Every structure is written in C-alpha cells, then in structure tokens.
Amino acid sequence: MICATFFVFAGKNQVSPKWNKYSISKSIYTSDLNSKKLLHGKSKTAFENNIADFYLYKNGQLVKPPKDSLRNFFISGCLCFKFDDTLLLNSGLGRTAGVGVGIKIYKDKFSGQLHANAGNNLAYKFRKNDTTYMRDINVQPETQSLKLMRQPDFTSDEVIIGEYNATYKKFYQRVHHKDESRKYTVRLIFKCKITGMDSMKDSTGSDAK
C-alpha cells in the first residue's frame, strides 16, 4: 500500500526557510529502495519513478507501519514538481502517521520542512503556553542534509534520486485534552520524476523560493 502524499508548498504557518547546500554522492542507487522491492503489478508500474523509503522517528522512537510491525520504514509516494527555477519535492504518510515532508531545491541549495495535519481537529501549536490551536502546522528543521546522486538539470521528466535527513523543532499536539510534545526525525530515500509546473507562475504571480 502506498501512503498518501502531502503537498507542502506554503501555508499560513510558513516562516522563512533555512537554506543549506546539498552534496553529490554516487553511493545512492535506486536498487537500494526497499519500497520498490515490495511493489507488485500495477503499483510497481505506477510508482516506479515516484517512490520513497520513509523512516520516521517520533520523540526518539521509531514509528512502524501499523499493519506491518516487522518493517521499520513506510512505503511512500514521492512527487517532484518544477516551479520556475525551483524543484518542489513532497512525500507524506497521510492518515497513517499524519505527517509529510516538503523539500525545495534551488540551484545548489535546498530547504526542507515537516508538515503535520490533524484533519478537522484543532490540535497543534508551536509553544506549550500558546492558547490557539491549528489544524495543520509547518515545522522548520534544526538540522538537515540532502544528498543527490547528481546535480539536477531542472528539466521536465528528469528523475531525481537522493537521501534527505532532518531533525525538526519541537511542537505540541493536543491528544485527549492533553498537550503532548512532538519532535520528529526523518530519513527519506527517494526516486522522483519531475513534472512541469511553470505555467503556474503566470497565474499565481508568486515566487517559489
């Protein structure tokens, strides 16, 4: 089963992103994707170029798929769009874990963030003493790194292969009338085919960076 994918571009809780330089590593191979090895039939064809191994740690503890406790990662869909001169890469776990990550790549730099969604519930806040809760929250990283197999050409149909690691800032989630702290660490090994989105620039009049 492929987990749902979030689209994390910007939102009301968006703050200025932290930008870092990514590195190039020839040690990343698509054959290393465990998710790809578990796909069969139509799923294998549909997600061959849009797949990720999503490793998630919550408060230092590994989160495992609820229907497969022997597996230590989630099979996740992965989408990558080209917006003007920026790549927007997104992968998420939907209802399975309620979180996803978004990565922006611009020239030789990248920025990432975590997105959590509680559906119709007002559940999230940044600080423990905050009195206002939100349905969704975008959380910036404390540390992050990105390795790509090669430098992107920023062209449609190009396949991006890489590994993203990040530890995000702490936030709070309301669970059974109690505020619980949340601190996530993510490791994402992905293979994503770029889809063009340049036409959106004219209609939105905004910059992806």
C-alpha positions in Angstrom: 0.0 0.0 0.0 1.4 3.4 -1.0 0.9 6.1 1.6 -0.8 9.4 0.6 1.4 12.3 -0.4 1.2 15.8 1.1 1.7 18.9 -1.0 3.8 21.2 1.2 4.5 24.4 -0.7 3.5 27.2 1.7 0.8 28.0 4.3 -0.3 30.4 6.9 2.2 29.0 9.4 5.1 29.3 6.9 8.2 31.1 8.0 11.4 31.9 6.2 13.1 28.6 5.3 16.6 27.6 6.3 18.7 27.0 3.2 21.7 24.6 3.1 23.9 23.3 0.3 23.2 19.8 -0.8 26.0 17.3 -1.7 26.5 14.9 -4.6 27.0 11.2 -3.7 27.4 8.4 -6.2 26.6 5.9 -3.5 22.8 6.4 -3.9 21.3 3.7 -6.1 17.7 3.0 -6.9 18.2 -0.7 -6.2 18.6 0.3 -2.6 15.0 1.4 -2.4 13.3 -1.2 -0.2 9.9 0.2 -1.1 10.4 -0.6 -4.8 11.2 -4.2 -4.0 7.8 -4.6 -2.3 5.7 -3.3 -5.1 3.9 -5.6 -7.4 1.7 -5.5 -10.5 0.1 -2.1 -11.3 1.6 -0.4 -8.2 5.1 -1.3 -9.4 4.4 0.3 -12.8 2.7 3.4 -11.4 5.2 4.2 -8.7 8.5 3.0 -10.3 9.7 6.6 -10.6 7.8 8.1 -7.7 8.7 6.1 -4.6 10.4 6.6 -1.3 11.5 4.7 1.8 10.2 6.9 4.6 11.8 6.4 8.0 10.1 8.3 10.9 11.1 8.8 14.5 8.8 10.5 17.0 10.3 11.7 20.2 13.3 9.4 19.6 11.3 6.3 18.9 11.0 4.6 15.6 7.4 4.7 14.1 6.5 1.5 12.3 3.6 0.9 9.8 0.6 -0.2 11.8 -0.2 -3.2 9.5 3.4 -4.4 9.3 5.3 -4.2 12.5 8.3 -6.1 11.1 9.1 -3.3 8.6 10.9 -0.3 10.0 10.0 2.1 7.2 6.9 3.3 5.3 6.4 2.8 1.6 5.6 6.4 0.5 4.7 8.1 -2.8 7.1 10.9 -3.9 6.3 13.7 -6.2 8.6 16.4 -7.6 7.4 19.5 -9.5 9.3 22.2 -11.3 8.1 25.7 -10.5 10.0 28.3 -12.4 13.7 27.7 -11.3 12.9 25.7 -8.2 12.1 22.0 -7.6 9.4 21.2 -5.1 9.6 17.6 -3.8 7.0 16.2 -1.5 6.4 12.9 0.3 4.0 12.1 3.1 2.3 9.5 5.2 -1.3 10.8 5.2 -3.6 9.2 7.7 -1.0 6.5 8.5 1.1 8.9 10.6 -0.3 12.4 9.8 3.0 13.9 8.7 4.9 14.6 5.5 8.0 16.5 4.3 8.5 19.1 1.6 11.9 19.9 0.1 12.7 22.8 -2.2 15.8 22.7 -4.4 17.2 25.9 -5.9 20.5 26.0 -7.8 23.0 24.3 -5.3 20.9 24.8 -2.2 17.8 23.2 -0.6 15.4 23.8 2.3 13.0 21.4 3.9 10.1 21.4 6.4 7.8 19.0 8.1 4.0 19.3 7.8 1.5 17.8 10.2 -2.2 17.6 9.6 -5.0 16.8 12.1 -7.9 16.9 9.6 -10.8 18.8 11.1 -9.3 18.9 14.6 -7.6 21.9 16.1 -4.6 20.0 17.5 -1.3 21.8 17.0 0.6 24.7 18.5 4.3 25.8 18.4 4.7 26.6 22.1 3.3 25.0 25.2 1.9 28.2 26.6 0.1 29.1 23.3 -3.7 29.2 23.7 -4.6 28.9 20.0 -4.5 25.5 18.2 -4.2 24.9 14.5 -5.4 22.1 12.2 -2.1 21.9 10.4 1.4 23.1 11.2 4.7 23.6 9.2 7.8 22.9 11.3 11.3 24.0 10.4 14.4 21.8 10.8 17.0 22.1 13.5 19.4 20.1 11.3 19.0 18.9 7.7 21.1 17.3 5.0 20.4 16.3 1.4 22.5 14.0 -0.9 21.7 13.8 -4.6 23.1 11.2 -7.0 23.8 14.1 -9.4 23.1 17.8 -9.8 19.7 18.4 -11.3 19.2 19.8 -14.8 15.8 21.3 -13.7 14.1 19.8 -16.8 10.7 18.0 -17.0 10.8 14.2 -16.9 14.2 14.2 -15.2 14.5 11.7 -12.4 15.9 12.9 -9.1 17.5 10.4 -6.8 18.6 11.3 -3.3 18.5 11.0 0.5 17.2 13.6 2.9 17.8 13.6 6.7 16.3 16.1 9.1 15.5 16.7 12.8 12.7 19.2 13.3 11.9 21.7 16.0 9.6 20.6 18.8 5.9 21.5 18.7 2.8 20.3 20.6 -0.2 18.2 19.8 -3.5 18.1 21.7 -4.4 14.4 22.4 -7.3 13.5 24.7 -7.3 17.1 26.2 -3.6 16.9 27.0 -0.8 18.7 25.2 1.9 16.2 24.2 5.3 17.3 22.8 6.3 16.2 19.3 9.8 16.1 18.0 10.3 14.3 14.7 13.4 13.0 12.8 13.0 11.8 9.2 15.2 9.9 6.8 13.9 9.8 3.2 15.5 7.8 0.4 13.6 8.7 -2.8 13.4 8.5 -6.6 11.2 11.2 -8.1 10.4 12.1 -11.7 10.0 15.9 -12.3 6.6 17.2 -13.6 6.5 20.6 -15.1 4.6 23.4 -13.3 6.0 26.5 -15.0 2.6 27.6 -16.2 1.5 28.2 -12.6 3.9 31.1 -12.3 1.8 33.3 -14.6 -1.5 32.5 -12.8 -0.2 32.9 -9.2 2.3 35.8 -9.7 4.4 34.3 -6.9 7.9 33.1 -6.4 8.6 29.5 -5.4 11.6 30.5 -3.2 
